[in-house]
C-alpha cells in the first residue's frame, strides 16, 4: 500500500496459535541514509521536506494519519480483525521515543484503537 509516496507492507504471521500482525515501513533508501544519523542527535524527523520534532504533537498526528490511511486497506483490516481481542505486542520495538521513530506503545496503541473501531463498524 502506498501512502504519500511511502510504501507500507502488511505481514501476517500465524504460529503456535498466536496471530501476529506486523507493519513494515519502507522509506526511500537515499532519504534514510542522509538523515538517519541526524535524527538521533537532533530528535528531528523529516516528512515531505518538513522538519518535525520527534516529541511533538505534530509528529503524533502524523503517525495517526498514517495508521488511519493504512486502515483503509482491506488486507490490513482483515489481518487486524483476525487478532480478535488478543493483546497486541511489539517485542522487538524500543520503549524510549528518543531511540526509535515508532515505540512499542505508539505502534500497538494505534493498532488496538483501529481494531476497536473496525469491530464497532462490523457490529
Secondary structure, 3 states (H helix, E strand, C coil): CEECCEEEEEEEEEECCEEEEEEEEECCHHHHHHHHHHHHHHCEEEECCEEEECCCHHHHHHHHHHHHHHCCCHHHHHHHHCCCCCCCCCCCCCCCCCCCCCCHHHHHHHHHHHHHHHHHHHC
